[in-house]
Amino acid sequence: MPLYNITLKTNAPVEELEKAKAFAREKGGVIRHEYSIIKGFTVEFPDDTVQTLKSTEHVHIEQDGAVSPH
């Protein structure tokens, strides 16, 4: 399963992050890391169900991947 970085949008209530984590687990996701500096987490999530999490207005979702300086 691919990894996704989930972060709370700027004006979103903090409880929305807990809702996103619960929703991800409910849909078969496995939380791999929780961030302390930013409000977010990394989740291993099935490709076929990530769209349901993307429909949430309070979080930003980005597939995790290698970063290379250019």
CHARMM-style PDB file with segment names, atoms N, HN, CA, C and O in Angstrom:
ATOM      1  N   MET     1       0.847  -1.177   0.000  1.00  0.00      PROA
ATOM      2  CA  MET     1       0.000   0.000   0.000  1.00  0.00      PROA
ATOM      3  C   MET     1       0.893   1.241   0.000  1.00  0.00      PROA
ATOM      4  O   MET     1       1.914   1.271   0.687  1.00  0.00      PROA
ATOM      5  N   PRO     2       0.518   2.250  -0.758  1.00  0.00      PROA
ATOM      6  CA  PRO     2       1.302   3.486  -0.784  1.00  0.00      PROA
ATOM      7  C   PRO     2       1.131   4.298   0.495  1.00  0.00      PROA
ATOM      8  O   PRO     2       0.155   4.138   1.228  1.00  0.00      PROA
ATOM      9  N   LEU     3       2.099   5.169   0.745  1.00  0.00      PROA
ATOM     10  HN  LEU     3       2.892   5.299   0.150  1.00  0.00      PROA
ATOM     11  CA  LEU     3       2.061   6.062   1.899  1.00  0.00      PROA
ATOM     12  C   LEU     3       1.535   7.425   1.486  1.00  0.00      PROA
ATOM     13  O   LEU     3       1.827   7.912   0.394  1.00  0.00      PROA
ATOM     14  N   TYR     4       0.757   8.035   2.370  1.00  0.00      PROA
ATOM     15  HN  TYR     4       0.520   7.640   3.257  1.00  0.00      PROA
ATOM     16  CA  TYR     4       0.223   9.374   2.141  1.00  0.00      PROA
ATOM     17  C   TYR     4       0.496  10.244   3.354  1.00  0.00      PROA
ATOM     18  O   TYR     4       0.374   9.788   4.492  1.00  0.00      PROA
ATOM     19  N   ASN     5       0.864  11.488   3.116  1.00  0.00      PROA
ATOM     20  HN  ASN     5       0.963  11.858   2.192  1.00  0.00      PROA
ATOM     21  CA  ASN     5       1.035  12.468   4.179  1.00  0.00      PROA
ATOM     22  C   ASN     5      -0.270  13.244   4.297  1.00  0.00      PROA
ATOM     23  O   ASN     5      -0.755  13.817   3.321  1.00  0.00      PROA
ATOM     24  N   ILE     6      -0.823  13.257   5.481  1.00  0.00      PROA
ATOM     25  HN  ILE     6      -0.430  12.792   6.274  1.00  0.00      PROA
ATOM     26  CA  ILE     6      -2.085  13.938   5.756  1.00  0.00      PROA
ATOM     27  C   ILE     6      -1.780  15.091   6.705  1.00  0.00      PROA
ATOM     28  O   ILE     6      -1.233  14.872   7.786  1.00  0.00      PROA
ATOM     29  N   THR     7      -2.124  16.306   6.317  1.00  0.00      PROA
ATOM     30  HN  THR     7      -2.568  16.483   5.439  1.00  0.00      PROA
ATOM     31  CA  THR     7      -1.915  17.456   7.184  1.00  0.00      PROA
ATOM     32  C   THR     7      -3.204  18.256   7.297  1.00  0.00      PROA
ATOM     33  O   THR     7      -4.009  18.316   6.367  1.00  0.00      PROA
ATOM     34  N   LEU     8      -3.373  18.859   8.445  1.00  0.00      PROA
ATOM     35  HN  LEU     8      -2.719  18.810   9.200  1.00  0.00      PROA
ATOM     36  CA  LEU     8      -4.547  19.667   8.712  1.00  0.00      PROA
ATOM     37  C   LEU     8      -4.417  21.006   7.993  1.00  0.00      PROA
ATOM     38  O   LEU     8      -3.362  21.638   8.046  1.00  0.00      PROA
ATOM     39  N   LYS     9      -5.467  21.434   7.330  1.00  0.00      PROA
ATOM     40  HN  LYS     9      -6.324  20.920   7.287  1.00  0.00      PROA
ATOM     41  CA  LYS     9      -5.450  22.742   6.666  1.00  0.00      PROA
ATOM     42  C   LYS     9      -5.409  23.845   7.717  1.00  0.00      PROA
ATOM     43  O   LYS     9      -5.822  23.641   8.858  1.00  0.00      PROA
ATOM     44  N   THR    10      -4.914  25.003   7.329  1.00  0.00      PROA
ATOM     45  HN  THR    10      -4.579  25.169   6.402  1.00  0.00      PROA
ATOM     46  CA  THR    10      -4.645  26.114   8.239  1.00  0.00      PROA
ATOM     47  C   THR    10      -5.792  26.464   9.182  1.00  0.00      PROA
ATOM     48  O   THR    10      -5.573  26.566  10.389  1.00  0.00      PROA
ATOM     49  N   ASN    11      -6.975  26.648   8.683  1.00  0.00      PROA
ATOM     50  HN  ASN    11      -7.153  26.565   7.702  1.00  0.00      PROA
ATOM     51  CA  ASN    11      -8.081  27.094   9.524  1.00  0.00      PROA
ATOM     52  C   ASN    11      -8.986  25.976  10.038  1.00  0.00      PROA
ATOM     53  O   ASN    11     -10.052  26.240  10.595  1.00  0.00      PROA
ATOM     54  N   ALA    12      -8.563  24.743   9.851  1.00  0.00      PROA
ATOM     55  HN  ALA    12      -7.698  24.528   9.399  1.00  0.00      PROA
ATOM     56  CA  ALA    12      -9.381  23.607  10.275  1.00  0.00      PROA
ATOM     57  C   ALA    12      -9.271  23.388  11.783  1.00  0.00      PROA
ATOM     58  O   ALA    12      -8.194  23.555  12.356  1.00  0.00      PROA
ATOM     59  N   PRO    13     -10.376  23.014  12.426  1.00  0.00      PROA
ATOM     60  CA  PRO    13     -10.335  22.709  13.862  1.00  0.00      PROA
ATOM     61  C   PRO    13      -9.439  21.496  14.130  1.00  0.00      PROA
ATOM     62  O   PRO    13      -9.423  20.553  13.340  1.00  0.00      PROA
ATOM     63  N   VAL    14      -8.705  21.517  15.226  1.00  0.00      PROA
ATOM     64  HN  VAL    14      -8.719  22.284  15.868  1.00  0.00      PROA
ATOM     65  CA  VAL    14      -7.778  20.447  15.578  1.00  0.00      PROA
ATOM     66  C   VAL    14      -8.453  19.077  15.650  1.00  0.00      PROA
ATOM     67  O   VAL    14      -7.835  18.069  15.306  1.00  0.00      PROA
ATOM     68  N   GLU    15      -9.703  19.028  16.088  1.00  0.00      PROA
ATOM     69  HN  GLU    15     -10.204  19.847  16.368  1.00  0.00      PROA
ATOM     70  CA  GLU    15     -10.380  17.728  16.206  1.00  0.00      PROA
ATOM     71  C   GLU    15     -10.566  17.050  14.856  1.00  0.00      PROA
ATOM     72  O   GLU    15     -10.806  15.844  14.805  1.00  0.00      PROA
ATOM     73  N   GLU    16     -10.464  17.789  13.774  1.00  0.00      PROA
ATOM     74  HN  GLU    16     -10.270  18.769  13.815  1.00  0.00      PROA
ATOM     75  CA  GLU    16     -10.589  17.197  12.441  1.00  0.00      PROA
ATOM     76  C   GLU    16      -9.430  16.255  12.131  1.00  0.00      PROA
ATOM     77  O   GLU    16      -9.581  15.323  11.342  1.00  0.00      PROA
ATOM     78  N   LEU    17      -8.278  16.494  12.745  1.00  0.00      PROA
ATOM     79  HN  LEU    17      -8.155  17.252  13.386  1.00  0.00      PROA
ATOM     80  CA  LEU    17      -7.141  15.600  12.549  1.00  0.00      PROA
ATOM     81  C   LEU    17      -7.429  14.236  13.178  1.00  0.00      PROA
ATOM     82  O   LEU    17      -7.128  13.202  12.582  1.00  0.00      PROA
ATOM     83  N   GLU    18      -8.009  14.231  14.373  1.00  0.00      PROA
ATOM     84  HN  GLU    18      -8.253  15.071  14.857  1.00  0.00      PROA
ATOM     85  CA  GLU    18      -8.375  12.969  15.021  1.00  0.00      PROA
ATOM     86  C   GLU    18      -9.441  12.236  14.217  1.00  0.00      PROA
ATOM     87  O   GLU    18      -9.408  11.010  14.110  1.00  0.00      PROA
ATOM     88  N   LYS    19     -10.376  12.977  13.658  1.00  0.00      PROA
ATOM     89  HN  LYS    19     -10.403  13.973  13.745  1.00  0.00      PROA
ATOM     90  CA  LYS    19     -11.409  12.372  12.812  1.00  0.00      PROA
ATOM     91  C   LYS    19     -10.776  11.737  11.575  1.00  0.00      PROA
ATOM     92  O   LYS    19     -11.172  10.646  11.165  1.00  0.00      PROA
ATOM     93  N   ALA    20      -9.794  12.417  10.983  1.00  0.00      PROA
ATOM     94  HN  ALA    20      -9.473  13.303  11.316  1.00  0.00      PROA
ATOM     95  CA  ALA    20      -9.120  11.883   9.788  1.00  0.00      PROA
ATOM     96  C   ALA    20      -8.361  10.607  10.128  1.00  0.00      PROA
ATOM     97  O   ALA    20      -8.378   9.657   9.346  1.00  0.00      PROA
ATOM     98  N   LYS    21      -7.694  10.569  11.284  1.00  0.00      PROA
ATOM     99  HN  LYS    21      -7.681  11.341  11.920  1.00  0.00      PROA
ATOM    100  CA  LYS    21      -6.978   9.354  11.690  1.00  0.00      PROA
ATOM    101  C   LYS    21      -7.950   8.195  11.902  1.00  0.00      PROA
ATOM    102  O   LYS    21      -7.693   7.077  11.455  1.00  0.00      PROA
ATOM    103  N   ALA    22      -9.057   8.459  12.578  1.00  0.00      PROA
ATOM    104  HN  ALA    22      -9.265   9.368  12.941  1.00  0.00      PROA
ATOM    105  CA  ALA    22     -10.052   7.412  12.812  1.00  0.00      PROA
ATOM    106  C   ALA    22     -10.631   6.914  11.491  1.00  0.00      PROA
ATOM    107  O   ALA    22     -10.811   5.711  11.304  1.00  0.00      PROA
ATOM    108  N   PHE    23     -10.918   7.827  10.587  1.00  0.00      PROA
ATOM    109  HN  PHE    23     -10.771   8.805  10.740  1.00  0.00      PROA
ATOM    110  CA  PHE    23     -11.473   7.468   9.289  1.00  0.00      PROA
ATOM    111  C   PHE    23     -10.479   6.618   8.497  1.00  0.00      PROA
ATOM    112  O   PHE    23     -10.857   5.619   7.885  1.00  0.00      PROA
ATOM    113  N   ALA    24      -9.208   7.023   8.513  1.00  0.00      PROA
ATOM    114  HN  ALA    24      -8.902   7.834   9.010  1.00  0.00      PROA
ATOM    115  CA  ALA    24      -8.176   6.268   7.783  1.00  0.00      PROA
ATOM    116  C   ALA    24      -8.081   4.840   8.313  1.00  0.00      PROA
ATOM    117  O   ALA    24      -8.002   3.888   7.537  1.00  0.00      PROA
ATOM    118  N   ARG    25      -8.089   4.693   9.633  1.00  0.00      PROA
ATOM    119  HN  ARG    25      -8.153   5.466  10.264  1.00  0.00      PROA
ATOM    120  CA  ARG    25      -8.030   3.342  10.231  1.00  0.00      PROA
ATOM    121  C   ARG    25      -9.269   2.523   9.858  1.00  0.00      PROA
ATOM    122  O   ARG    25      -9.172   1.339   9.535  1.00  0.00      PROA
ATOM    123  N   GLU    26     -10.414   3.165   9.908  1.00  0.00      PROA
ATOM    124  HN  GLU    26     -10.493   4.127  10.170  1.00  0.00      PROA
ATOM    125  CA  GLU    26     -11.677   2.496   9.588  1.00  0.00      PROA
ATOM    126  C   GLU    26     -11.693   1.965   8.154  1.00  0.00      PROA
ATOM    127  O   GLU    26     -12.288   0.924   7.876  1.00  0.00      PROA
ATOM    128  N   LYS    27     -11.038   2.686   7.254  1.00  0.00      PROA
ATOM    129  HN  LYS    27     -10.555   3.532   7.479  1.00  0.00      PROA
ATOM    130  CA  LYS    27     -11.005   2.309   5.835  1.00  0.00      PROA
ATOM    131  C   LYS    27      -9.817   1.429   5.477  1.00  0.00      PROA
ATOM    132  O   LYS    27      -9.550   1.207   4.296  1.00  0.00      PROA
ATOM    133  N   GLY    28      -9.093   0.918   6.486  1.00  0.00      PROA
ATOM    134  HN  GLY    28      -9.310   1.099   7.446  1.00  0.00      PROA
ATOM    135  CA  GLY    28      -8.008  -0.023   6.228  1.00  0.00      PROA
ATOM    136  C   GLY    28      -6.625   0.595   6.241  1.00  0.00      PROA
ATOM    137  O   GLY    28      -5.648  -0.086   5.927  1.00  0.00      PROA
ATOM    138  N   GLY    29      -6.515   1.858   6.594  1.00  0.00      PROA
ATOM    139  HN  GLY    29      -7.309   2.411   6.849  1.00  0.00      PROA
ATOM    140  CA  GLY    29      -5.217   2.515   6.652  1.00  0.00      PROA
ATOM    141  C   GLY    29      -4.456   2.163   7.916  1.00  0.00      PROA
ATOM    142  O   GLY    29      -5.046   1.839   8.947  1.00  0.00      PROA
ATOM    143  N   VAL    30      -3.121   2.234   7.819  1.00  0.00      PROA
ATOM    144  HN  VAL    30      -2.641   2.497   6.982  1.00  0.00      PROA
ATOM    145  CA  VAL    30      -2.246   1.986   8.960  1.00  0.00      PROA
ATOM    146  C   VAL    30      -1.397   3.236   9.160  1.00  0.00      PROA
ATOM    147  O   VAL    30      -0.609   3.600   8.288  1.00  0.00      PROA
ATOM    148  N   ILE    31      -1.557   3.892  10.304  1.00  0.00      PROA
ATOM    149  HN  ILE    31      -2.197   3.596  11.012  1.00  0.00      PROA
ATOM    150  CA  ILE    31      -0.782   5.107  10.575  1.00  0.00      PROA
ATOM    151  C   ILE    31       0.644   4.702  10.892  1.00  0.00      PROA
ATOM    152  O   ILE    31       0.889   3.902  11.795  1.00  0.00      PROA
ATOM    153  N   ARG    32       1.591   5.264  10.138  1.00  0.00      PROA
ATOM    154  HN  ARG    32       1.392   5.914   9.405  1.00  0.00      PROA
ATOM    155  CA  ARG    32       3.000   4.910  10.271  1.00  0.00      PROA
ATOM    156  C   ARG    32       3.802   5.950  11.046  1.00  0.00      PROA
ATOM    157  O   ARG    32       4.836   5.624  11.629  1.00  0.00      PROA
ATOM    158  N   HSD    33       3.335   7.198  11.059  1.00  0.00      PROA
ATOM    159  HN  HSD    33       2.495   7.463  10.585  1.00  0.00      PROA
ATOM    160  CA  HSD    33       4.057   8.254  11.768  1.00  0.00      PROA
ATOM    161  C   HSD    33       3.098   9.391  12.095  1.00  0.00      PROA
ATOM    162  O   HSD    33       2.249   9.753  11.281  1.00  0.00      PROA
ATOM    163  N   GLU    34       3.241   9.947  13.287  1.00  0.00      PROA
ATOM    164  HN  GLU    34       3.931   9.653  13.949  1.00  0.00      PROA
ATOM    165  CA  GLU    34       2.478  11.133  13.660  1.00  0.00      PROA
ATOM    166  C   GLU    34       3.469  12.258  13.894  1.00  0.00      PROA
ATOM    167  O   GLU    34       4.455  12.087  14.612  1.00  0.00      PROA
ATOM    168  N   TYR    35       3.209  13.408  13.290  1.00  0.00      PROA
ATOM    169  HN  TYR    35       2.408  13.548  12.708  1.00  0.00      PROA
ATOM    170  CA  TYR    35       4.111  14.549  13.404  1.00  0.00      PROA
ATOM    171  C   TYR    35       3.823  15.346  14.667  1.00  0.00      PROA
ATOM    172  O   TYR    35       2.677  15.430  15.109  1.00  0.00      PROA
ATOM    173  N   SER    36       4.874  15.933  15.248  1.00  0.00      PROA
ATOM    174  HN  SER    36       5.805  15.864  14.888  1.00  0.00      PROA
ATOM    175  CA  SER    36       4.680  16.752  16.438  1.00  0.00      PROA
ATOM    176  C   SER    36       4.790  18.244  16.121  1.00  0.00      PROA
ATOM    177  O   SER    36       4.163  19.059  16.798  1.00  0.00      PROA
ATOM    178  N   ILE    37       5.561  18.610  15.127  1.00  0.00      PROA
ATOM    179  HN  ILE    37       6.071  17.948  14.577  1.00  0.00      PROA
ATOM    180  CA  ILE    37       5.724  20.024  14.790  1.00  0.00      PROA
ATOM    181  C   ILE    37       4.551  20.533  13.954  1.00  0.00      PROA
ATOM    182  O   ILE    37       4.054  21.637  14.174  1.00  0.00      PROA
ATOM    183  N   ILE    38       4.120  19.725  13.005  1.00  0.00      PROA
ATOM    184  HN  ILE    38       4.524  18.828  12.827  1.00  0.00      PROA
ATOM    185  CA  ILE    38       2.952  20.084  12.202  1.00  0.00      PROA
ATOM    186  C   ILE    38       1.800  19.185  12.612  1.00  0.00      PROA
ATOM    187  O   ILE    38       2.021  18.121  13.190  1.00  0.00      PROA
ATOM    188  N   LYS    39       0.602  19.589  12.327  1.00  0.00      PROA
ATOM    189  HN  LYS    39       0.423  20.453  11.858  1.00  0.00      PROA
ATOM    190  CA  LYS    39      -0.570  18.780  12.654  1.00  0.00      PROA
ATOM    191  C   LYS    39      -0.822  17.828  11.496  1.00  0.00      PROA
ATOM    192  O   LYS    39      -1.483  18.181  10.519  1.00  0.00      PROA
ATOM    193  N   GLY    40      -0.289  16.620  11.616  1.00  0.00      PROA
ATOM    194  HN  GLY    40       0.248  16.334  12.409  1.00  0.00      PROA
ATOM    195  CA  GLY    40      -0.450  15.664  10.536  1.00  0.00      PROA
ATOM    196  C   GLY    40       0.090  14.290  10.877  1.00  0.00      PROA
ATOM    197  O   GLY    40       0.583  14.047  11.978  1.00  0.00      PROA
ATOM    198  N   PHE    41      -0.016  13.394   9.901  1.00  0.00      PROA
ATOM    199  HN  PHE    41      -0.416  13.591   9.006  1.00  0.00      PROA
ATOM    200  CA  PHE    41       0.453  12.026  10.061  1.00  0.00      PROA
ATOM    201  C   PHE    41       0.701  11.413   8.695  1.00  0.00      PROA
ATOM    202  O   PHE    41       0.241  11.922   7.673  1.00  0.00      PROA
ATOM    203  N   THR    42       1.438  10.308   8.696  1.00  0.00      PROA
ATOM    204  HN  THR    42       1.812   9.895   9.526  1.00  0.00      PROA
ATOM    205  CA  THR    42       1.667   9.523   7.490  1.00  0.00      PROA
ATOM    206  C   THR    42       0.899   8.220   7.647  1.00  0.00      PROA
ATOM    207  O   THR    42       0.975   7.557   8.681  1.00  0.00      PROA
ATOM    208  N   VAL    43       0.161   7.867   6.608  1.00  0.00      PROA
ATOM    209  HN  VAL    43       0.099   8.406   5.768  1.00  0.00      PROA
ATOM    210  CA  VAL    43      -0.659   6.666   6.666  1.00  0.00      PROA
ATOM    211  C   VAL    43      -0.411   5.809   5.430  1.00  0.00      PROA
ATOM    212  O   VAL    43      -0.280   6.317   4.316  1.00  0.00      PROA
ATOM    213  N   GLU    44      -0.353   4.514   5.650  1.00  0.00      PROA
ATOM    214  HN  GLU    44      -0.460   4.102   6.555  1.00  0.00      PROA
ATOM    215  CA  GLU    44      -0.300   3.553   4.545  1.00  0.00      PROA
ATOM    216  C   GLU    44      -1.755   3.257   4.233  1.00  0.00      PROA
ATOM    217  O   GLU    44      -2.495   2.768   5.088  1.00  0.00      PROA
ATOM    218  N   PHE    45      -2.164   3.552   3.006  1.00  0.00      PROA
ATOM    219  HN  PHE    45      -1.564   3.949   2.312  1.00  0.00      PROA
ATOM    220  CA  PHE    45      -3.587   3.534   2.692  1.00  0.00      PROA
ATOM    221  C   PHE    45      -3.816   2.910   1.333  1.00  0.00      PROA
ATOM    222  O   PHE    45      -3.082   3.219   0.395  1.00  0.00      PROA
ATOM    223  N   PRO    46      -4.812   2.039   1.187  1.00  0.00      PROA
ATOM    224  CA  PRO    46      -5.095   1.419  -0.109  1.00  0.00      PROA
ATOM    225  C   PRO    46      -5.426   2.464  -1.178  1.00  0.00      PROA
ATOM    226  O   PRO    46      -6.195   3.394  -0.933  1.00  0.00      PROA
ATOM    227  N   ASP    47      -4.845   2.303  -2.347  1.00  0.00      PROA
ATOM    228  HN  ASP    47      -4.220   1.548  -2.546  1.00  0.00      PROA
ATOM    229  CA  ASP    47      -5.098   3.220  -3.473  1.00  0.00      PROA
ATOM    230  C   ASP    47      -6.573   3.385  -3.787  1.00  0.00      PROA
ATOM    231  O   ASP    47      -7.041   4.485  -4.083  1.00  0.00      PROA
ATOM    232  N   ASP    48      -7.296   2.283  -3.720  1.00  0.00      PROA
ATOM    233  HN  ASP    48      -6.916   1.390  -3.480  1.00  0.00      PROA
ATOM    234  CA  ASP    48      -8.693   2.318  -4.150  1.00  0.00      PROA
ATOM    235  C   ASP    48      -9.620   3.030  -3.167  1.00  0.00      PROA
ATOM    236  O   ASP    48     -10.768   3.312  -3.508  1.00  0.00      PROA
ATOM    237  N   THR    49      -9.151   3.324  -1.966  1.00  0.00      PROA
ATOM    238  HN  THR    49      -8.218   3.095  -1.689  1.00  0.00      PROA
ATOM    239  CA  THR    49     -10.017   4.011  -1.002  1.00  0.00      PROA
ATOM    240  C   THR    49      -9.506   5.384  -0.591  1.00  0.00      PROA
ATOM    241  O   THR    49     -10.185   6.079   0.164  1.00  0.00      PROA
ATOM    242  N   VAL    50      -8.324   5.802  -1.065  1.00  0.00      PROA
ATOM    243  HN  VAL    50      -7.772   5.238  -1.678  1.00  0.00      PROA
ATOM    244  CA  VAL    50      -7.782   7.110  -0.673  1.00  0.00      PROA
ATOM    245  C   VAL    50      -8.688   8.253  -1.135  1.00  0.00      PROA
ATOM    246  O   VAL    50      -8.698   9.312  -0.507  1.00  0.00      PROA
ATOM    247  N   GLN    51      -9.439   8.066  -2.202  1.00  0.00      PROA
ATOM    248  HN  GLN    51      -9.431   7.206  -2.711  1.00  0.00      PROA
ATOM    249  CA  GLN    51     -10.341   9.112  -2.693  1.00  0.00      PROA
ATOM    250  C   GLN    51     -11.388   9.494  -1.649  1.00  0.00      PROA
ATOM    251  O   GLN    51     -11.818  10.647  -1.600  1.00  0.00      PROA
ATOM    252  N   THR    52     -11.802   8.542  -0.815  1.00  0.00      PROA
ATOM    253  HN  THR    52     -11.453   7.606  -0.855  1.00  0.00      PROA
ATOM    254  CA  THR    52     -12.796   8.865   0.212  1.00  0.00      PROA
ATOM    255  C   THR    52     -12.212   9.828   1.239  1.00  0.00      PROA
ATOM    256  O   THR    52     -12.924  10.694   1.747  1.00  0.00      PROA
ATOM    257  N   LEU    53     -10.929   9.687   1.549  1.00  0.00      PROA
ATOM    258  HN  LEU    53     -10.351   8.984   1.137  1.00  0.00      PROA
ATOM    259  CA  LEU    53     -10.280  10.604   2.480  1.00  0.00      PROA
ATOM    260  C   LEU    53     -10.026  11.956   1.816  1.00  0.00      PROA
ATOM    261  O   LEU    53     -10.072  12.991   2.479  1.00  0.00      PROA
ATOM    262  N   LYS    54      -9.762  11.951   0.527  1.00  0.00      PROA
ATOM    263  HN  LYS    54      -9.724  11.109  -0.013  1.00  0.00      PROA
ATOM    264  CA  LYS    54      -9.510  13.193  -0.199  1.00  0.00      PROA
ATOM    265  C   LYS    54     -10.735  14.093  -0.257  1.00  0.00      PROA
ATOM    266  O   LYS    54     -10.613  15.291  -0.514  1.00  0.00      PROA
ATOM    267  N   SER    55     -11.908  13.531  -0.021  1.00  0.00      PROA
ATOM    268  HN  SER    55     -12.007  12.558   0.188  1.00  0.00      PROA
ATOM    269  CA  SER    55     -13.124  14.336  -0.081  1.00  0.00      PROA
ATOM    270  C   SER    55     -13.323  15.193   1.170  1.00  0.00      PROA
ATOM    271  O   SER    55     -14.243  16.009   1.225  1.00  0.00      PROA
ATOM    272  N   THR    56     -12.469  15.010   2.167  1.00  0.00      PROA
ATOM    273  HN  THR    56     -11.722  14.348   2.124  1.00  0.00      PROA
ATOM    274  CA  THR    56     -12.556  15.790   3.400  1.00  0.00      PROA
ATOM    275  C   THR    56     -12.038  17.210   3.160  1.00  0.00      PROA
ATOM    276  O   THR    56     -10.967  17.394   2.581  1.00  0.00      PROA
ATOM    277  N   GLU    57     -12.789  18.197   3.602  1.00  0.00      PROA
ATOM    278  HN  GLU    57     -13.659  18.047   4.073  1.00  0.00      PROA
ATOM    279  CA  GLU    57     -12.405  19.588   3.365  1.00  0.00      PROA
ATOM    280  C   GLU    57     -11.370  20.118   4.349  1.00  0.00      PROA
ATOM    281  O   GLU    57     -10.823  21.200   4.133  1.00  0.00      PROA
ATOM    282  N   HSD    58     -11.086  19.383   5.428  1.00  0.00      PROA
ATOM    283  HN  HSD    58     -11.530  18.505   5.604  1.00  0.00      PROA
ATOM    284  CA  HSD    58     -10.216  19.895   6.483  1.00  0.00      PROA
ATOM    285  C   HSD    58      -8.767  19.435   6.400  1.00  0.00      PROA
ATOM    286  O   HSD    58      -7.921  19.954   7.129  1.00  0.00      PROA
ATOM    287  N   VAL    59      -8.458  18.481   5.535  1.00  0.00      PROA
ATOM    288  HN  VAL    59      -9.145  18.059   4.942  1.00  0.00      PROA
ATOM    289  CA  VAL    59      -7.093  17.979   5.448  1.00  0.00      PROA
ATOM    290  C   VAL    59      -6.555  18.072   4.028  1.00  0.00      PROA
ATOM    291  O   VAL    59      -7.298  18.086   3.046  1.00  0.00      PROA
ATOM    292  N   HSD    60      -5.228  18.134   3.964  1.00  0.00      PROA
ATOM    293  HN  HSD    60      -4.625  18.123   4.761  1.00  0.00      PROA
ATOM    294  CA  HSD    60      -4.535  18.110   2.684  1.00  0.00      PROA
ATOM    295  C   HSD    60      -3.857  16.741   2.585  1.00  0.00      PROA
ATOM    296  O   HSD    60      -3.263  16.273   3.556  1.00  0.00      PROA
ATOM    297  N   ILE    61      -3.943  16.103   1.425  1.00  0.00      PROA
ATOM    298  HN  ILE    61      -4.426  16.483   0.636  1.00  0.00      PROA
ATOM    299  CA  ILE    61      -3.385  14.760   1.235  1.00  0.00      PROA
ATOM    300  C   ILE    61      -2.399  14.786   0.069  1.00  0.00      PROA
ATOM    301  O   ILE    61      -2.679  15.305  -1.012  1.00  0.00      PROA
ATOM    302  N   GLU    62      -1.237  14.204   0.338  1.00  0.00      PROA
ATOM    303  HN  GLU    62      -1.009  13.782   1.215  1.00  0.00      PROA
ATOM    304  CA  GLU    62      -0.185  14.141  -0.680  1.00  0.00      PROA
ATOM    305  C   GLU    62       0.473  12.777  -0.587  1.00  0.00      PROA
ATOM    306  O   GLU    62       0.809  12.325   0.507  1.00  0.00      PROA
ATOM    307  N   GLN    63       0.660  12.118  -1.717  1.00  0.00      PROA
ATOM    308  HN  GLN    63       0.388  12.485  -2.607  1.00  0.00      PROA
ATOM    309  CA  GLN    63       1.338  10.817  -1.694  1.00  0.00      PROA
ATOM    310  C   GLN    63       2.794  11.032  -1.317  1.00  0.00      PROA
ATOM    311  O   GLN    63       3.451  11.934  -1.837  1.00  0.00      PROA
ATOM    312  N   ASP    64       3.290  10.208  -0.418  1.00  0.00      PROA
ATOM    313  HN  ASP    64       2.756   9.476   0.004  1.00  0.00      PROA
ATOM    314  CA  ASP    64       4.673  10.287   0.041  1.00  0.00      PROA
ATOM    315  C   ASP    64       5.592   9.814  -1.074  1.00  0.00      PROA
ATOM    316  O   ASP    64       5.251   8.902  -1.827  1.00  0.00      PROA
ATOM    317  N   GLY    65       6.747  10.433  -1.173  1.00  0.00      PROA
ATOM    318  HN  GLY    65       7.024  11.173  -0.561  1.00  0.00      PROA
ATOM    319  CA  GLY    65       7.692  10.033  -2.202  1.00  0.00      PROA
ATOM    320  C   GLY    65       9.047  10.652  -1.965  1.00  0.00      PROA
ATOM    321  O   GLY    65       9.218  11.486  -1.076  1.00  0.00      PROA
ATOM    322  N   ALA    66       9.982  10.249  -2.746  1.00  0.00      PROA
ATOM    323  HN  ALA    66       9.843   9.572  -3.468  1.00  0.00      PROA
ATOM    324  CA  ALA    66      11.340  10.770  -2.637  1.00  0.00      PROA
ATOM    325  C   ALA    66      11.394  12.230  -3.053  1.00  0.00      PROA
ATOM    326  O   ALA    66      10.709  12.650  -3.986  1.00  0.00      PROA
ATOM    327  N   VAL    67      12.208  12.987  -2.356  1.00  0.00      PROA
ATOM    328  HN  VAL    67      12.763  12.646  -1.598  1.00  0.00      PROA
ATOM    329  CA  VAL    67      12.410  14.403  -2.670  1.00  0.00      PROA
ATOM    330  C   VAL    67      13.831  14.559  -3.163  1.00  0.00      PROA
ATOM    331  O   VAL    67      14.770  14.066  -2.538  1.00  0.00      PROA
ATOM    332  N   SER    68      13.991  15.240  -4.277  1.00  0.00      PROA
ATOM    333  HN  SER    68      13.229  15.641  -4.785  1.00  0.00      PROA
ATOM    334  CA  SER    68      15.345  15.476  -4.788  1.00  0.00      PROA
ATOM    335  C   SER    68      15.538  16.961  -5.047  1.00  0.00      PROA
ATOM    336  O   SER    68      14.679  17.606  -5.647  1.00  0.00      PROA
ATOM    337  N   PRO    69      16.668  17.508  -4.594  1.00  0.00      PROA
ATOM    338  CA  PRO    69      16.927  18.933  -4.812  1.00  0.00      PROA
ATOM    339  C   PRO    69      17.283  19.207  -6.272  1.00  0.00      PROA
ATOM    340  O   PRO    69      18.029  18.445  -6.887  1.00  0.00      PROA
ATOM    341  N   HSD    70      16.756  20.280  -6.814  1.00  0.00      PROA
ATOM    342  HN  HSD    70      16.151  20.899  -6.314  1.00  0.00      PROA
ATOM    343  CA  HSD    70      17.066  20.668  -8.205  1.00  0.00      PROA
ATOM    344  C   HSD    70      17.430  22.111  -8.254  1.00  0.00      PROA
ATOM    345  OT1 HSD    70      17.725  22.637  -9.327  1.00  0.00      PROA
TER     346      HSD     70
END
